[in-house]
């Protein structure tokens, strides 16, 4: 299996370095394999969401770049333990399964998730190599209550790391999304196990769109964006910078709670001072968004009174 992935990465590297089409025969010669081997690996990559133009008599060409991680640079740059895979069912699931063996700050990163998950059980579209998929483990000794509002901290960490790499136009959407120019760029999924009043183990899953293939974008049922037109060093550089920022922020959050992050959230709140609708199961409320409180609840002003809500999904009031 490792040899298969090495070969597929070699094919993607060759395609990335070639300006136009490159024939299957030329690829086979370059990699020292048969023409059939190239064809089989191309088919496998397409099944994983990579879009490759195939024209008879001309060969192959990538529709869009595939920003693979530099494994050596990644493992060198991450100070905690880093588990890196070409393919996995879910980075969150991997970390949850091994929670008893992990230390705070350990991270799992994959190029493809066969069963990636978003909030409320939604599918997270995970084309191979195109985006960032990662999960960080953290242990909270004082229980689940200590982790209230955690997804908001992660949103702040994402914005800080991306801005440091030159990305502008970012905003946070309560409780677990980051937007770029008004469209969803990244999502956060926090899962936990443990006791309400005892030690609590947390896995923080993050997905960031880097270069969305067209066929994958068509599967998403909301406005999205990616970093295609943003000049950042590399996906590897982002992974290292984000991990460093998140670990730093989690240490502050663990000792001081959400209070130090309130102003950071307020500065980039997507719906700040806008009229919004908060959907809660079979109920909903409408009011003006006034930020968040120290428990991570969203503050809504209704008839001149500000109230806090800890669950639900928000949208612009229409």
N, C-alpha and C positions, 0 to 999 in steps of 0.2 A: 504493500500500500504506500509506504514512504517513497518507493521508487516511482510509482505512478504519479504522485503529487510532484515530485521533483521534475518529472518529464513534462507535466502540464505547465508548471511554472516556467520551464525553459521555453515552451512554445509561446506562452504569453509574453515573455521577455523578447523573444525574436520578433513577434508581431508588433510589439510596442516600439521596437527600434527601427522598424521598416516603415517608410513613409507611405508607400502604396501597397498594392497586393504582392504577396509572396506565394509562390507555388508550393503545393504539398511536396513535390519532389525536392525543391530547394530546402524546405524545412527538414525533410527526412535526411538529406545529405548533411546539413548543418548539425543535426543532433545525432547522426549516426544510427538511425533506426529505419524501419521500413515505411513506405508510403501508407500502408494500411494502419500501422501504429499511429501515425499522425492523424489520419482520418478518425480513428477510434477515440483518440484523446480530444479532438475538436468536438466530436459529438458529445462527449462527457462534459466538457466545459459549457457547451450550449445548454445542456440539461441542468446545469448549476446556475443558469441565469446570465452567463457571459454572452453578449451579442457579437457574433462573428459573421461578417459578410463572406459568402462563398460564391464565387463566380467561375463557372466552367471555363477553362482555358486561361484564367488569370490567377486563381488561387484564393488565398484568404486575407482578410483585413479586419482589424478590430473596428467596431462601430464607434466605441468610446474607449479612452484609456482605462486600464484596470490597475488601480494604485495598490499593489501588494505591499505588505510589510517587509522591511529588511529585518529578518529574524535575528541576525547577529547584532545589529544596532539596537533593536528592541530589547533583547535580553540583557545587553550591556547597560542600557539606559534606565531600565526599571530596577529600582533598588530593592523592592520586595521580590518574593517568588513570582515568576511569570510563567504561566502555562499557555503555550501558543500552538494552535492547531490550524491546519488547512480546512478541516471540516469537523463539525461536532453537532450533536442534536441541539443543544442550547448551552451557552456559556453559564447562564444562571443555574440550570439544572446540574451542570458539572460541579459548580461550587457548592450547591446545596448538598449534593451527594457526599462531598469530601469535607464538609464544614468542620467536622471534629478534628481534622488534620491540618487546618489552616490557621494562619496568624493574620491579625488585622493588617490590611494593606495588600495582601496577596491578590493577584489579578489573573483572570483567564481571558484570552483574546483569541478569536477565530476569524478566518477569512470567509467562512460560510456556516450558516446554521440551518440544519434540515428541519428543525422544529422551533424556530425562534418565536418568542411570545412577547406581546405588548400588554398594556394594561387591560384588565377585565377579560383576559383570555384571548384577546385578538391576535391574529397572526402577524408576525413582523417579517416583512419581505426581506430576504437575505441573499441577494445574488452574490456569487463568489467574487471576493476581492474588491467589490465595488464600494463598500462602506466600512465603517468601524463598528465591530460588535465586541463588547467587553463587559466583564463582571468583576467587581471588587468585593472582597470579603471584609467585614468589620465586626468586632465583638463589642457589645455594650454590656458592661458588668451589672448595671442597675436595672436591666429589664427593658421591655418594649416601650414603656413610657418615656424612657430616655431618648428613643429614636423618633419621637413625634416631630414631624416637619422635615424629616431627613431628605425627602425627594426635592424639597425647595433648596436645600444646601447644595445638592448635586447640580441642580439647574444653575445656581450661582457659579459653581466651579467650572462648569462647561463654558459659560459665557466668559469668565475671566481668562480661561486657557485659550479660547478661540480668539478673543480680542488681542491677547498678547502675541498671537501669530498673524495679526493683521486683518482679522475679519471684523467688519462693521455692519450695523443694521440688525443686531441681535436683540431678542427679547425673550422673557420667560413667561410661560403660561401656566397658571396654577392648575393642577398641582405638580405636573411632571413632564412638561414639554419645553423645548427651546425652539424659537422661531427665527427665521432669517427673512427680512423684508416681507413680513406678514404671512409667511408660509412655514409649515413645519419642517424643521431641519433635524431635530433630535428628540428621542423619547427616553424615558427613564422608567425602569420597573424595579421596585424595591420588594424583596421577599424576606421573610424572617421566620425563625424557629426559636423555641425556647420558652421561658416562663415570663408571665407579665411582671412578676416581682423578683425574678432571678436573672441569671445570665441570659442574654439574648444574642443570637447569631444572625447577622444581616448580610444579604447578598444584594449588591446594587448593580443592576444591569443597565447598560447604556448603548444605544444605537445612534450613530451619526451618519447621515447621508453624505457621501463624498462624490461619487459619480454614478448617478442613477441610470441604469439601462432603460431604454424606452419600454420594453416589454414588462419590466418590473414596475415601472411607474404607472402603467395602466391597471395594475392590480390594487392600487392604493385609492381608497375612497374619500380622500380629503386633499386639499391643496398642499403640495409638498415642494421643497426646494432642495438643492444640494450645493456642494462647494466647487462645482465644475468651473465656474468663472471667478473663483477666489484664489489668489496667488498665496498659498501657504507652502512651507518647505516640503512636507510630505505627510502621509498618514502616520508613518512611524514617529515623526517629530511630534505630531499631535498626541499620539498615544502616550508618549513619555511625558509631555508637558501636562496633559490632563491628569494623569495618574499622580504626578507630583503635586499639582494644585489640589486635587481631591483629598489626598492624604493629609495635606496641611490643613485644609478646611475641616476635615472630620475630627482632627485632634482638637481644634477650637470648639467645634460643635459638641463633642463629648464632654468637655470641661465647662463650657459656658452656655450651651443650649443655642436656640435660634436667634436670640437677641442681637448678636454681632452681625447677623446677615440681613436684618430687616432693611437697612438702608440700601444694601446692594440689590436686594430684590426690588425695592421701590424704584430704583433708578432705571430698571429695564422691564418693568411690569407691562406686559402686552396690553392689558385692559385698564391700566390706571386711569381713574376718573371717568371711565366710560360706563354707560348703561349696559348691563349684561343680564343674561338669564342663566340661572343655576338649576340644572336638572338633578333631582334626587329621587331615584326610583319612580314612583307614580306621582310625585309632587314636584313643584318648581317654585322658585321665587325670582323676582326681578328687582334690580336695584343698581346703585352706582358702586363700582368697584373702588374700595378704599385701601387696597393692599392686603397684608397678612398680619396675623398676630403672633405672639411668641409661642403658641402651640401649633402653628402651621395652618390655622384655619384662615379661610378667605373672609375678608371684611366687606360686608355689603351695607350700604346706606339705604334704608327703606323708610319713607315718610319722615325723614329727618333723624332717624335713629340708626346707629351703626350696630350691626349684629355679626357674629362670627359663625361660620359654617365649616364643618370639617370633612364633609363628603359631597360627592356629586361631580358633575361636569359643567363647564361654563361655555357660553357662546355669546356673541354680540347680540344684544336685544334687537329684534326686528318687529 
